[in-house]
Amino acid sequence: MSEKTPESSGPGTPEQIAVRREKLARLRETGEAYPNTWRPDSASADLHVKYGTLDTELLEEQSIRVRVAGRIMSHRVMGKSSFMHIQDGEGRIQLFLNRDAVGGAEIYNPTRKWDLGDIVGAEGVLFLTRTGELSVKVSHIELVSKCLRPLPEKWHGLSDKEMRYRQRYVDLMVTPESRDIFRTRSRTVSLLRRGLEDKGFMEVETPMLQAQPGGAAARPFATHHNALDMELFLRIAPELYLKRLVVGGFDRVFEINRNFRNEGLDATHNPEFTMVEFYQAYADFNDAMDTTESLIRGVAEGLDVSDVEWDGVEIDLSRPFRRIRLDEAVFEKRPDLRGHANDKALLATVCLQEIENFKPLITWKAGHYLTALFEEMVEAELKQPTFVTHYPVDVSPLARRSSEEPTVTDRFELFIAGKEIANGFSELNDPDDQRGRFVAQSQAKAAGDLEATGLDEDYLRALEYGMAPTAGVGIGVDRLVMMLTGQHSIRDVLLFPHMRPE
């Protein structure tokens, strides 16, 4: 008896690949090496659910014939019989091959030389082995696609995650945990979509190529449109276009969107990422917080998750999310600053004391310094879900100014385990105030702030037609999935994260 497993298949040396190519050459000599004729009628997971609890006698009585297909993950050859485990998109099932049952030595003997990773199609009758494993007693089998590279050795537990990110296709073949993460990601997006649609929101699509990037503070990617001979930018956010739709009369809209920001890569940042943004007319930032909390809790319930561990923090998503003002969060750390939220000189001095290598821009105002202190002293300690509200006007160019306090806005950010998950606010719908904020952003950009936005005249024109009181939110899908699956790096929830060239 011989046994082949992924652990003993080798690292894929040139010699091993050459042997597999020799087998492929012989296949080409005898006929079609990569046929496209096999059609399975059953998935492994469905078979286990439907028939995995039946006893041997009942299975024999029903004589359930199935056609399956999948990649060979293990192969035990025992003379005239052999066992294979094949893996399809849903799971694994065992095949039992007997030389006489599959058509004699002419058919059976070549199967003994098939390699791990080869994709096969098999037809036969379900039965239980002596150990009680649901299997297929094969009457017909054929090679569907030849694998020319050995599966990786001891893939589970590899410390070199870079290989998993670069060769995600192999990672998905042999790491069930990775497949589970991306199934959860797919369900998360589906639940977000369903949750918004159930609340009366309409899904829309807005341009990814924009003449004037806006909607966030970020450095854009630039490109050139040859036919129009003009510079265009990959969007950093869909916000300004979605609010144009609110102006046009769509009171509840959302977009599950890809955004692009020319920034560094770290555990929570990738230059290309996914967000869901939604906008609701006749609502304010309190309504937006309610909707955001409801959506996230709805996703967790849909995934049957209430408590998750993320970066060593036990997070309870079932309890109401805390809400605290940004300035109050800072004052809890520095009570001596209470009453001085607008004292630019004092706040600048404290920033120099508290923040290592602090380098403010010349255009900074009091709100910039207060926010910098929050990010330095408070943000990382917000472990349980917390809405931080009333961001300064100085750092919120698109948010509505508070009616009670003109130096702050009706804005919030949601933090979980010290990471920003969502950003939202009552939208600024005063075109004159918005123009002044845009001008300030343009001045900051001219002073060297590469993340500052410019002046969007068409958006200002849209506001001049009148936009209903509106609240909007952007939720980071990648970070939400990180939380729900307990992953520490954004690369673990992106199928193909950006990497430096090999």
Disulfide bonds with the S-S distance in Angstrom:
none
